[in-house]
Amino acid sequence: MKAVILSGCESSRDAVPPDTEKLNELCTVTYNDKTYSVSITNLEQGMFSESFILPENIADTVYTFTGEGCDIIRGSLSVHTDRSYLAENSLPRRIYNTFRIIRNTEEPQFAGEDKENGYCIFIIDDYRITTNKTDGKIFRIETNDGSFIMQF
């Protein structure tokens, strides 16, 4: 996708940065050539929840991150552990870390506007983030190599 600067977010000072504070979104995540449906909720400061819907074999599995801890719930089974229990490359931890990186970046690099859709584009670390130009709502997050894509 070609980034072109248009009216609406003509510069970084006009662009609203990605908003991760009030999430309650259903999204499709493609990771390592597999596709998942996930409901992501940021209930309050420091609490982040991922509820898997598809594929069927992990449906209704919920990961809730609070502080350094992580609650994993599936049906009547639950476990509370620290985040290190999940491998760094596990999908739940990858999703959590992605939003943590976005949330903790004070000044994301403005890359222009998507000419086709009128969205602002930001670069944070290895991520290209497409947002609504007026309120910062995230529509898409993807890595430069395309191995991780979230579509809202």
N, C-alpha and C positions, 0 to 999 in steps of 0.2 A: 504494500500500500504506500502510495506516495504522499508525503506530508507537504501541504501547500498552505501558506498563510493567507487567510481570508479575513473579512470583517467578522467581528464577534469575539475572537480571541487573537487579536493582531499581535499581541506581545505577551510576555510572561506576566506583566502587571495586570492585564485585562482578563487573563485566564483564571478560572476558579480551580484550585488544585483538587486532586482526587479526594473524595470524602469517604472515609471508612468508619465514621462514628455511629451512624444509625442504619446499620445493615439489617435487612430482613428480606433476603433475596434468594430466589431459586436460580441456579445456574447450571450450565453444562461445563464439565471439566474434562479436557483431553490431556492425558498424562501417559507418556510412554506408549502411545498408539492405542490406548484404551479410553473409552468414554464413560463418564459417570454423571449422574444427576445428583446434585447436592443442594440442600437448603442451608444457607449461611446466615447466622444471626449474631450480631454484636449487641447483646442485651444491655450491657452497661460497661462503664470503663473497666477494663481488665478482665472481661468475661466474653469469650468468643466460642460459638457453638457451630458444629458442622453435623448435619444430619443427612446420611446417605439414603437416597431413594432408589437409584438404579446403579449397578446391576442387581438383580434379585438376590444373589448370594450374600450381599452386604447391606441389603435394604434394612432400614430401621436401626442401623448402627449409628450411635451419636457419640461424638467426641466433643467434650466441653473443656476448654482451656481456661484456667483461672490462675493468676500468679505463675508460679513455677509448676503447678499441678495440672493434671489431665484426668478427667473422668471419662471412662469408656463404658457405654451402656448398650446392651443388645438384649432386647426382651427383658427377662427377669434377672439377667446377669449384669453385674457392674463391677468395675474395678477403679480404684483411685490410685494414681501413680504420678511420678514426675514426668515431665516432657521427654526426658532422656530415654524413657522406656520405648518410645517410638523411634524407629530409625530415621535419620536425617532425611533420607529420600522417600520415606513413606508419604503417601498422598495426604493424609490428614495433617501431618506436620508441615508438609510443603505448603498447603493452603494457609495454615496458621502463620508460618514464617513469611509468606508473601504479604499478607495483610499487615503483619508487624513491621516489615520493612517500609511499606507504603506509609503507614501511620507515623513512623518515627523519622521520616524524611521531611525536614522543615521546608526546604525549598526544592521541590522536584524540578528537573530540567524540562522546560517547555520546548517541545519539538515542532509545534505548529498546529495546523488544523487539518483534519481529514476533509478534503474538498468535497468528496461524494456525500458525506453525511453531516458535515458541519460540526463534528466533535473536536474537542481539543485533545492533543496527544502529548503525553509526558513520558520522559524516560527516567526510571529510577533503577539503579544498578543494572541488572540484566533484563529488566522488564519494560515493556512498552505498554502504557496504560491509556486507554481511550475513554474519555469522560464527556458528559454533557457540559457544554460550554457555559451554562448559566449557574448550575448548582453543584458541579463536580461529581455527579452520580456516575459511578463506574459502569461502563458497558462491556469492556473487554480488557483482559490482562493477558499478555503473552510474553514468553521469553524470546530472546533474539533467535535462538535455534529452533523455535516452534515445538519444543518437546513438552511444553506446559502452556495450555490455553484455557482461560476461563471466559465464558460468554454468558452475560446476564440478559 
